[in-house]
Amino acid sequence: MFKRLALICVLLLVLGLAAGCSGEQGTADTSGNEGQVGSQATEAKAEITQKAFHVWKDSIGTVWAHGAIEIKNTGDVPVKVGDISFSFTGTDGSILGTTTMLLPVPEIIKPGEVAYAGDSTIIEGVTDKSAVADMEANIDFDKTEEEAQILEVTDLKMIKGSFGDVKVTGRITNNTEENADDIRIIVAMLDADNKLVGIMTSSPTVTLAPGKNMGFEASYPVLDAGVVGNVKNLKGFAFNWTW
């Protein structure tokens, strides 16, 4: 009887330890800990490898902030990036503005590959752009067995408008065997050293059939013309988003 009871206790202990090691989710942030975070048991890891941050004042005195990040899968299995949020902080560390629910492109990242995300926002209640000191970024991710429907991006070109506006044009090609009917595009803007400067996005409302291609324009989010003066290289990514 004693041996049977001891065996049951050992089995319960083993099951408890197994449950404690089964987590597959992770987070990464840039609030002073820009390192890889994830479940070592499943090797689901992601890291924010680059960050871009700019602040400017427009012609009517509104202070804007732009943030962008590069996310790299540093693990051994594909990851799906979930919530992304940016916090723009003051010189005293206080939160002056936020932007949330950002979608990375692509959403599913294979081991060793990267995705980008970014946005611009108005910093309300601030009149001096120097009051906005930094940007903190946070991402959530999880191990996945899903496959992203990746589209090819080519022929990228940056165009500066006469009113300080900026847009990027290019071409996307559907080299998959399925229609692409919810296309998400992002263009990473890089300087001469391939450091991230900012991003532009586009979500064309068309269906792109297999083997077909189309042109696109990316003009969101708002970016200061002075910021993009440092852009020397462009990298484009696109995928078909699904529920």
Backbone as CSV, one residue per row, in Angstrom:
resi,resn,N_x,N_y,N_z,CA_x,CA_y,CA_z,C_x,C_y,C_z
1,MET,0.834,-1.207,0.000,0.000,0.000,0.000,0.867,1.255,0.000
2,PHE,1.938,1.220,0.820,2.834,2.377,0.898,3.538,2.606,-0.437
3,LYS,3.963,1.492,-1.086,4.655,1.633,-2.373,3.736,2.234,-3.427
4,ARG,2.467,1.814,-3.423,1.513,2.344,-4.409,1.307,3.835,-4.184
5,LEU,1.186,4.265,-2.932,0.995,5.680,-2.619,2.216,6.494,-3.042
6,ALA,3.410,5.962,-2.829,4.637,6.666,-3.212,4.714,6.823,-4.722
7,LEU,4.305,5.766,-5.448,4.330,5.824,-6.909,3.388,6.896,-7.425
8,ILE,2.202,6.997,-6.833,1.225,8.022,-7.240,1.796,9.416,-6.998
9,CYS,2.449,9.628,-5.886,3.031,10.940,-5.566,4.095,11.324,-6.578
10,VAL,4.933,10.350,-6.955,5.984,10.623,-7.943,5.375,11.013,-9.281
11,LEU,4.329,10.295,-9.705,3.675,10.601,-10.977,3.080,11.999,-10.961
12,LEU,2.435,12.383,-9.867,1.853,13.726,-9.761,2.936,14.798,-9.823
13,LEU,4.078,14.546,-9.203,5.180,15.505,-9.227,5.712,15.688,-10.637
14,VAL,5.875,14.592,-11.384,6.365,14.657,-12.764,5.408,15.433,-13.643
15,LEU,4.104,15.167,-13.500,3.103,15.880,-14.297,3.124,17.368,-13.986
16,GLY,3.290,17.728,-12.722,3.339,19.143,-12.339,4.529,19.844,-12.945
17,LEU,5.692,19.182,-12.939,6.877,19.790,-13.544,6.714,19.953,-15.040
18,ALA,6.103,18.984,-15.704,5.885,19.069,-17.154,4.976,20.220,-17.498
19,ALA,3.935,20.418,-16.707,2.998,21.520,-16.971,3.687,22.857,-16.803
20,GLY,4.591,22.962,-15.840,5.282,24.225,-15.601,6.255,24.582,-16.692
21,CYS,6.636,23.628,-17.529,7.605,23.894,-18.599,6.962,23.996,-19.965
22,SER,5.650,24.015,-20.037,4.976,23.903,-21.333,4.624,25.234,-21.950
23,GLY,5.001,26.383,-21.371,4.641,27.690,-21.926,5.297,27.927,-23.273
24,GLU,4.585,28.610,-24.197,5.100,28.857,-25.532,5.029,30.321,-25.905
25,GLN,4.500,31.186,-25.038,4.366,32.593,-25.354,5.590,33.355,-24.887
26,GLY,5.744,34.577,-25.432,6.856,35.406,-25.008,6.577,36.855,-25.285
27,THR,7.415,37.707,-24.727,7.346,39.137,-24.987,8.756,39.663,-25.161
28,ALA,8.857,40.791,-25.836,10.127,41.499,-25.937,9.826,42.974,-25.890
29,ASP,10.752,43.742,-25.319,10.514,45.176,-25.229,11.818,45.936,-25.335
30,THR,11.705,47.275,-25.439,12.880,48.135,-25.530,12.932,49.110,-24.373
31,SER,12.269,48.806,-23.284,12.243,49.710,-22.134,13.410,49.424,-21.200
32,GLY,14.609,49.342,-21.779,15.802,49.075,-20.988,16.225,47.628,-21.010
33,ASN,15.491,46.762,-21.738,15.838,45.345,-21.818,15.587,44.869,-23.233
34,GLU,16.457,45.273,-24.153,16.251,44.972,-25.561,16.905,43.643,-25.904
35,GLY,16.450,42.592,-25.270,17.008,41.279,-25.497,15.946,40.303,-25.897
36,GLN,16.368,39.082,-26.204,15.416,38.085,-26.632,14.730,37.487,-25.422
37,VAL,13.428,37.287,-25.552,12.641,36.723,-24.473,11.764,35.649,-25.078
38,GLY,11.672,34.496,-24.464,10.811,33.472,-25.025,10.920,32.199,-24.223
39,SER,10.260,31.185,-24.665,10.284,29.902,-23.989,11.462,29.093,-24.495
40,GLN,12.448,28.867,-23.637,13.608,28.110,-24.056,13.248,26.662,-24.338
41,ALA,12.193,26.165,-23.716,11.828,24.769,-23.921,11.386,24.526,-25.351
42,THR,10.705,25.489,-25.963,10.210,25.314,-27.325,10.997,26.135,-28.332
43,GLU,11.964,26.941,-27.861,12.775,27.791,-28.720,11.934,28.788,-29.504
44,ALA,10.824,29.238,-28.933,10.037,30.317,-29.541,10.595,31.631,-29.027
45,LYS,11.376,32.302,-29.857,12.071,33.510,-29.432,11.944,34.594,-30.500
46,ALA,11.843,35.832,-30.054,11.840,36.978,-30.963,12.529,38.135,-30.275
47,GLU,13.149,38.982,-31.061,13.939,40.079,-30.518,13.702,41.332,-31.350
48,ILE,13.588,42.473,-30.677,13.548,43.760,-31.371,14.991,44.138,-31.669
49,THR,15.384,44.032,-32.929,16.785,44.196,-33.303,17.126,45.602,-33.773
50,GLN,16.126,46.378,-34.188,16.370,47.771,-34.556,15.175,48.617,-34.135
51,LYS,15.457,49.868,-33.812,14.407,50.809,-33.446,14.700,52.157,-34.076
52,ALA,13.676,52.789,-34.649,13.793,54.147,-35.188,12.803,55.043,-34.457
53,PHE,13.222,56.263,-34.180,12.395,57.197,-33.421,12.691,58.615,-33.893
54,HIS,11.631,59.342,-34.266,11.791,60.713,-34.745,10.656,61.580,-34.204
55,VAL,10.964,62.830,-33.945,9.969,63.809,-33.500,10.138,65.066,-34.339
56,TRP,9.023,65.671,-34.741,9.084,66.914,-35.504,7.824,67.735,-35.259
57,LYS,7.902,69.005,-35.636,6.762,69.904,-35.538,6.348,70.305,-36.946
58,ASP,5.049,70.177,-37.255,4.591,70.503,-38.607,4.345,72.006,-38.763
59,SER,3.827,72.389,-39.930,3.691,73.805,-40.274,2.675,74.544,-39.418
60,ILE,1.795,73.820,-38.735,0.796,74.480,-37.886,1.106,74.295,-36.398
61,GLY,2.325,73.832,-36.107,2.773,73.745,-34.725,2.442,72.467,-33.998
62,THR,1.931,71.469,-34.701,1.607,70.182,-34.072,2.862,69.323,-33.960
63,VAL,3.082,68.744,-32.790,4.236,67.870,-32.573,3.855,66.431,-32.909
64,TRP,4.647,65.820,-33.775,4.441,64.440,-34.207,5.603,63.569,-33.736
65,ALA,5.318,62.285,-33.540,6.366,61.305,-33.250,6.167,60.095,-34.156
66,HIS,7.267,59.581,-34.664,7.239,58.373,-35.498,8.133,57.320,-34.866
67,GLY,7.621,56.100,-34.809,8.399,54.985,-34.301,8.330,53.806,-35.249
68,ALA,9.402,53.054,-35.331,9.439,51.857,-36.170,10.396,50.856,-35.544
69,ILE,10.104,49.573,-35.731,10.965,48.523,-35.185,11.176,47.414,-36.201
70,GLU,12.302,46.750,-36.049,12.590,45.508,-36.764,12.532,44.377,-35.748
71,ILE,11.790,43.327,-36.076,11.633,42.170,-35.194,12.275,40.966,-35.868
72,LYS,13.148,40.279,-35.161,13.806,39.096,-35.723,13.443,37.854,-34.921
73,ASN,13.162,36.777,-35.641,12.936,35.479,-35.008,14.299,34.871,-34.712
74,THR,14.669,34.838,-33.445,15.971,34.319,-33.045,15.888,32.890,-32.506
75,GLY,14.742,32.260,-32.688,14.564,30.891,-32.220,14.649,29.878,-33.338
76,ASP,14.122,28.696,-33.070,14.200,27.583,-34.011,12.853,27.204,-34.609
77,VAL,11.786,27.913,-34.232,10.455,27.611,-34.754,9.795,28.907,-35.200
78,PRO,8.838,28.841,-36.137,8.125,30.056,-36.550,7.372,30.675,-35.380
79,VAL,7.289,32.005,-35.384,6.521,32.711,-34.367,5.496,33.612,-35.041
80,LYS,4.376,33.794,-34.360,3.347,34.725,-34.812,3.326,35.890,-33.837
81,VAL,3.556,37.089,-34.360,3.599,38.275,-33.515,2.183,38.776,-33.300
82,GLY,1.838,39.035,-32.049,0.505,39.524,-31.712,0.502,41.017,-31.475
83,ASP,0.184,41.415,-30.255,0.069,42.838,-29.938,1.422,43.539,-29.991
84,ILE,1.427,44.721,-30.607,2.594,45.603,-30.615,2.135,46.970,-30.151
85,SER,2.877,47.569,-29.236,2.535,48.909,-28.763,3.797,49.749,-28.621
86,PHE,3.649,51.049,-28.876,4.731,52.008,-28.675,4.307,53.003,-27.602
87,SER,5.245,53.413,-26.779,5.030,54.486,-25.808,6.096,55.549,-26.040
88,PHE,5.664,56.785,-26.250,6.590,57.897,-26.431,6.741,58.604,-25.090
89,THR,7.971,58.707,-24.624,8.231,59.159,-23.264,8.897,60.531,-23.232
90,GLY,8.687,61.228,-22.115,9.298,62.528,-21.904,10.668,62.415,-21.272
91,THR,11.302,63.546,-21.051,12.636,63.563,-20.453,12.636,63.025,-19.028
92,ASP,11.479,63.056,-18.387,11.366,62.523,-17.025,10.868,61.087,-16.990
93,GLY,10.734,60.478,-18.179,10.269,59.100,-18.258,8.771,58.936,-18.306
94,SER,8.021,60.026,-18.221,6.561,59.936,-18.257,6.076,59.614,-19.667
95,ILE,4.884,59.051,-19.767,4.295,58.686,-21.052,3.565,59.893,-21.630
96,LEU,4.005,60.349,-22.796,3.389,61.502,-23.452,2.400,61.097,-24.537
97,GLY,2.544,59.899,-25.059,1.643,59.420,-26.105,1.895,57.957,-26.380
98,THR,0.893,57.291,-26.932,1.023,55.870,-27.249,0.392,55.578,-28.601
99,THR,0.787,54.467,-29.171,0.106,53.921,-30.334,0.089,52.408,-30.170
100,THR,-1.066,51.802,-30.428,-1.253,50.384,-30.120,-1.858,49.641,-31.308
101,MET,-2.012,48.336,-31.135,-2.635,47.457,-32.131,-1.933,47.561,-33.485
102,LEU,-0.607,47.611,-33.459,0.168,47.682,-34.692,0.342,46.286,-35.278
103,LEU,0.251,46.187,-36.595,0.388,44.903,-37.280,1.768,44.810,-37.921
104,PRO,2.549,43.787,-37.570,3.839,43.618,-38.239,3.649,43.016,-39.622
105,VAL,4.588,43.268,-40.482,4.580,42.654,-41.811,5.950,42.018,-42.030
106,PRO,5.957,40.669,-42.217,4.818,39.762,-42.095,4.474,39.491,-40.634
107,GLU,3.316,38.893,-40.426,2.841,38.599,-39.076,3.478,37.333,-38.525
108,ILE,3.775,36.389,-39.419,4.432,35.140,-39.050,5.874,35.205,-39.534
109,ILE,6.817,35.003,-38.617,8.237,35.139,-38.929,8.923,33.783,-38.776
110,LYS,9.602,33.348,-39.824,10.356,32.106,-39.768,11.685,32.336,-39.053
111,PRO,12.307,31.268,-38.549,13.593,31.415,-37.861,14.620,32.144,-38.721
112,GLY,15.275,33.133,-38.131,16.302,33.891,-38.824,15.797,35.034,-39.675
113,GLU,14.469,35.138,-39.858,13.913,36.186,-40.703,13.391,37.344,-39.856
114,VAL,13.022,38.451,-40.540,12.618,39.663,-39.831,11.264,40.156,-40.321
115,ALA,10.650,41.000,-39.516,9.419,41.712,-39.864,9.572,43.140,-39.359
116,TYR,8.699,44.021,-39.855,8.758,45.426,-39.455,7.370,45.908,-39.040
117,ALA,7.366,46.916,-38.179,6.119,47.555,-37.759,6.428,48.996,-37.398
118,GLY,5.413,49.857,-37.495,5.636,51.250,-37.121,4.393,52.091,-37.293
119,ASP,4.466,53.326,-36.788,3.339,54.252,-36.894,3.805,55.635,-36.467
120,SER,2.994,56.636,-36.793,3.200,58.007,-36.330,1.972,58.446,-35.550
121,THR,2.163,59.351,-34.604,1.042,59.838,-33.813,1.298,61.269,-33.370
122,ILE,0.219,62.008,-33.139,0.316,63.365,-32.606,0.554,63.289,-31.099
123,ILE,1.500,64.076,-30.609,1.763,64.154,-29.174,0.989,65.352,-28.637
124,GLU,-0.161,65.088,-28.087,-1.039,66.166,-27.631,-0.517,66.812,-26.344
125,GLY,-0.765,68.125,-26.230,-0.364,68.845,-25.031,1.105,69.205,-24.978
126,VAL,1.833,68.960,-26.063,3.262,69.265,-26.118,3.503,70.270,-27.235
127,THR,4.212,71.337,-26.940,4.521,72.361,-27.946,5.993,72.377,-28.330
128,ASP,6.835,71.792,-27.496,8.273,71.735,-27.762,8.651,70.293,-28.087
129,LYS,9.112,70.063,-29.305,9.405,68.684,-29.709,10.515,68.049,-28.878
130,SER,11.391,68.867,-28.286,12.476,68.314,-27.473,11.966,67.680,-26.183
131,ALA,10.691,67.924,-25.859,10.112,67.315,-24.661,9.881,65.821,-24.841
132,VAL,9.831,65.360,-26.097,9.647,63.933,-26.384,11.033,63.316,-26.528
133,ALA,11.408,62.485,-25.573,12.802,62.047,-25.473,13.082,60.674,-26.070
134,ASP,12.105,59.765,-26.050,12.413,58.397,-26.472,11.130,57.646,-26.792
135,MET,11.306,56.461,-27.331,10.187,55.565,-27.619,10.475,54.194,-27.031
136,GLU,9.495,53.613,-26.371,9.582,52.247,-25.875,8.645,51.377,-26.701
137,ALA,9.103,50.192,-27.071,8.296,49.276,-27.875,8.126,47.955,-27.143
138,ASN,6.952,47.365,-27.286,6.665,46.081,-26.659,5.940,45.182,-27.654
139,ILE,6.350,43.921,-27.727,5.694,42.963,-28.623,5.339,41.698,-27.849
140,ASP,4.267,41.054,-28.285,3.906,39.723,-27.808,4.003,38.761,-28.982
141,PHE,4.440,37.554,-28.716,4.557,36.570,-29.790,4.314,35.178,-29.237
142,ASP,4.082,34.252,-30.154,3.774,32.886,-29.759,4.267,31.938,-30.841
143,LYS,4.594,30.740,-30.456,4.938,29.692,-31.403,3.738,29.391,-32.289
144,THR,3.979,29.107,-33.570,2.873,28.824,-34.475,3.269,27.766,-35.494
145,GLU,2.274,27.081,-35.998,2.473,26.146,-37.102,1.838,26.676,-38.385
146,GLU,1.316,27.910,-38.326,0.711,28.522,-39.502,1.785,28.917,-40.513
147,GLU,1.371,29.007,-41.783,2.255,29.447,-42.858,1.736,30.765,-43.404
148,ALA,2.605,31.750,-43.507,2.208,33.039,-44.074,2.188,32.962,-45.599
149,GLN,1.220,33.641,-46.208,1.165,33.745,-47.665,1.957,34.993,-48.060
150,ILE,3.219,34.790,-48.379,4.136,35.893,-48.653,4.047,36.306,-50.123
151,LEU,4.024,37.616,-50.356,4.017,38.169,-51.705,5.353,38.852,-51.974
152,GLU,5.766,38.860,-53.235,7.041,39.466,-53.615,6.879,40.971,-53.820
153,VAL,7.842,41.743,-53.330,7.829,43.199,-53.484,9.062,43.627,-54.270
154,THR,8.853,44.389,-55.349,9.959,44.833,-56.197,9.734,46.277,-56.638
155,ASP,10.727,46.810,-57.351,10.637,48.121,-58.020,10.278,49.251,-57.055
156,LEU,10.892,49.269,-55.895,10.582,50.298,-54.904,11.228,51.635,-55.269
157,LYS,10.467,52.701,-55.041,10.950,54.054,-55.332,10.311,55.036,-54.363
158,MET,11.124,55.908,-53.775,10.611,56.925,-52.863,10.422,58.231,-53.616
159,ILE,9.263,58.871,-53.405,8.921,60.111,-54.098,8.574,61.172,-53.062
160,LYS,9.219,62.329,-53.169,8.946,63.454,-52.274,8.044,64.448,-52.993
161,GLY,6.931,64.792,-52.356,5.991,65.736,-52.937,6.414,67.176,-52.714
162,SER,5.730,68.093,-53.386,6.072,69.514,-53.306,5.646,70.151,-51.986
163,PHE,4.807,69.467,-51.209,4.328,70.008,-49.936,4.953,69.296,-48.732
164,GLY,6.086,68.644,-48.953,6.759,67.948,-47.866,6.249,66.545,-47.629
165,ASP,5.271,66.107,-48.406,4.740,64.759,-48.248,5.670,63.751,-48.919
166,VAL,5.570,62.511,-48.468,6.437,61.446,-48.960,5.595,60.212,-49.249
167,LYS,5.942,59.503,-50.305,5.303,58.221,-50.580,6.320,57.288,-51.224
168,VAL,6.014,56.000,-51.155,6.838,54.976,-51.790,5.965,54.207,-52.767
169,THR,6.471,54.013,-53.971,5.760,53.206,-54.958,6.522,51.906,-55.184
170,GLY,5.812,50.907,-55.677,6.447,49.631,-55.944,5.483,48.672,-56.615
171,ARG,5.895,47.422,-56.690,5.092,46.385,-57.339,5.062,45.152,-56.446
172,ILE,3.887,44.526,-56.349,3.775,43.258,-55.633,3.341,42.169,-56.605
173,THR,3.874,40.971,-56.390,3.556,39.822,-57.237,3.109,38.665,-56.361
174,ASN,2.019,38.031,-56.762,1.508,36.869,-56.041,2.079,35.610,-56.675
175,ASN,3.131,35.077,-56.077,3.752,33.853,-56.581,3.219,32.601,-55.891
176,THR,2.115,32.739,-55.155,1.521,31.594,-54.475,0.408,30.999,-55.337
177,GLU,-0.232,29.976,-54.824,-1.303,29.308,-55.565,-2.688,29.744,-55.114
178,GLU,-2.762,30.735,-54.225,-4.041,31.207,-53.703,-4.220,32.694,-53.990
179,ASN,-5.497,33.116,-54.091,-5.788,34.540,-54.203,-5.293,35.275,-52.956
180,ALA,-4.887,36.511,-53.150,-4.531,37.387,-52.028,-5.551,38.511,-51.995
181,ASP,-6.425,38.522,-50.978,-7.529,39.480,-50.960,-7.510,40.415,-49.752
182,ASP,-6.475,40.319,-48.909,-6.315,41.254,-47.786,-4.822,41.526,-47.629
183,ILE,-4.282,42.261,-48.575,-2.838,42.439,-48.696,-2.337,43.511,-47.733
184,ARG,-1.266,43.209,-47.035,-0.614,44.165,-46.144,0.833,44.343,-46.614
185,ILE,1.220,45.593,-46.817,2.547,45.922,-47.341,3.257,46.850,-46.364
186,ILE,4.539,46.635,-46.190,5.355,47.577,-45.420,6.680,47.778,-46.138
187,VAL,7.154,49.009,-46.128,8.452,49.339,-46.711,9.333,49.892,-45.598
188,ALA,10.437,49.205,-45.346,11.404,49.667,-44.352,12.374,50.623,-45.023
189,MET,12.514,51.814,-44.434,13.438,52.823,-44.944,14.740,52.735,-44.156
190,LEU,15.847,52.601,-44.870,17.146,52.392,-44.240,18.135,53.464,-44.677
191,ASP,19.100,53.767,-43.808,20.128,54.733,-44.182,21.276,54.026,-44.902
192,ALA,22.373,54.737,-45.128,23.489,54.175,-45.886,24.133,52.988,-45.179
193,ASP,23.968,52.903,-43.856,24.514,51.786,-43.081,23.468,50.716,-42.798
194,ASN,22.344,50.786,-43.524,21.231,49.848,-43.354,20.629,49.893,-41.956
195,LYS,20.701,51.059,-41.323,20.015,51.281,-40.058,18.596,51.772,-40.337
196,LEU,17.657,51.315,-39.543,16.252,51.639,-39.758,15.997,53.119,-39.501
197,VAL,15.335,53.772,-40.464,14.964,55.183,-40.352,13.474,55.332,-40.073
198,GLY,12.656,54.519,-40.737,11.211,54.588,-40.569,10.537,53.596,-41.491
199,ILE,9.200,53.645,-41.521,8.444,52.715,-42.368,7.303,53.442,-43.071
200,MET,6.854,52.836,-44.163,5.635,53.242,-44.856,4.797,51.986,-45.078
201,THR,3.475,52.115,-45.015,2.605,50.957,-45.185,1.517,51.220,-46.211
202,SER,0.931,50.129,-46.690,-0.196,50.212,-47.619,-1.032,48.949,-47.489
203,SER,-2.341,49.093,-47.686,-3.260,47.947,-47.671,-4.219,48.083,-48.847
204,PRO,-3.773,47.735,-50.051,-4.630,47.902,-51.233,-5.877,47.035,-51.155
205,THR,-7.008,47.608,-51.531,-8.292,46.888,-51.467,-8.575,46.217,-52.804
206,VAL,-7.766,45.232,-53.126,-7.918,44.482,-54.368,-7.692,43.005,-54.066
207,THR,-8.074,42.163,-55.016,-7.748,40.745,-54.956,-6.724,40.453,-56.034
208,LEU,-5.587,39.913,-55.627,-4.506,39.612,-56.557,-4.455,38.105,-56.780
209,ALA,-4.722,37.702,-58.016,-4.779,36.284,-58.352,-3.371,35.692,-58.448
210,PRO,-3.258,34.367,-58.351,-1.954,33.718,-58.481,-1.284,34.077,-59.805
211,GLY,-0.005,34.391,-59.745,0.757,34.723,-60.939,0.626,36.155,-61.410
212,LYS,-0.219,36.935,-60.764,-0.451,38.316,-61.190,0.373,39.286,-60.343
213,ASN,0.549,40.512,-60.892,1.245,41.555,-60.153,0.519,42.876,-60.324
214,MET,0.813,43.822,-59.456,0.174,45.133,-59.508,1.075,46.167,-58.839
215,GLY,0.887,47.422,-59.221,1.606,48.503,-58.574,0.892,48.953,-57.311
216,PHE,1.627,49.626,-56.429,1.028,50.145,-55.196,1.719,51.441,-54.793
217,GLU,1.031,52.203,-53.960,1.589,53.390,-53.324,1.456,53.245,-51.813
218,ALA,2.518,53.559,-51.107,2.492,53.556,-49.642,2.755,54.975,-49.166
219,SER,1.767,55.563,-48.498,1.907,56.950,-48.047,1.514,57.127,-46.578
220,TYR,1.318,56.029,-45.872,0.985,56.069,-44.445,2.109,55.379,-43.677
221,PRO,2.477,55.883,-42.515,1.933,57.027,-41.779,2.592,58.338,-42.202
222,VAL,2.187,59.420,-41.534,2.784,60.730,-41.781,4.262,60.692,-41.398
223,LEU,5.109,61.230,-42.289,6.539,61.319,-42.009,7.049,62.689,-42.424
224,ASP,7.963,63.224,-41.657,8.567,64.510,-41.979,9.562,64.339,-43.121
225,ALA,9.542,65.271,-44.076,10.450,65.192,-45.216,11.906,65.227,-44.764
226,GLY,12.180,65.916,-43.661,13.540,65.952,-43.142,14.014,64.604,-42.649
227,VAL,13.093,63.797,-42.153,13.432,62.460,-41.671,13.885,61.578,-42.820
228,VAL,13.128,61.605,-43.905,13.423,60.706,-45.017,14.606,61.178,-45.843
229,GLY,15.160,62.340,-45.512,16.361,62.784,-46.204,17.538,61.858,-45.972
230,ASN,17.467,61.059,-44.904,18.541,60.114,-44.591,18.347,58.749,-45.243
231,VAL,17.247,58.560,-45.944,16.940,57.244,-46.512,17.779,56.987,-47.765
232,LYS,18.478,55.866,-47.768,19.299,55.478,-48.914,18.872,54.138,-49.510
233,ASN,18.220,53.304,-48.712,17.804,51.976,-49.175,16.376,51.689,-48.730
234,LEU,15.686,50.874,-49.526,14.312,50.476,-49.225,14.203,48.957,-49.263
235,LYS,13.483,48.386,-48.290,13.198,46.951,-48.258,11.694,46.760,-48.121
236,GLY,11.107,45.997,-49.022,9.664,45.799,-49.004,9.262,44.394,-48.590
237,PHE,8.152,44.308,-47.845,7.591,43.032,-47.404,6.078,43.090,-47.584
238,ALA,5.476,41.966,-47.948,4.023,41.919,-48.111,3.523,40.512,-47.831
239,PHE,2.301,40.432,-47.293,1.670,39.135,-47.089,0.163,39.308,-47.147
240,ASN,-0.521,38.201,-47.295,-1.979,38.205,-47.302,-2.465,37.867,-45.900
241,TRP,-3.106,38.836,-45.268,-3.556,38.656,-43.891,-4.822,37.812,-43.852
242,THR,-4.898,36.907,-42.883,-6.088,36.072,-42.695,-6.420,36.011,-41.213
243,TRP,-7.685,35.698,-40.913,-8.108,35.541,-39.527,-7.492,34.280,-38.951
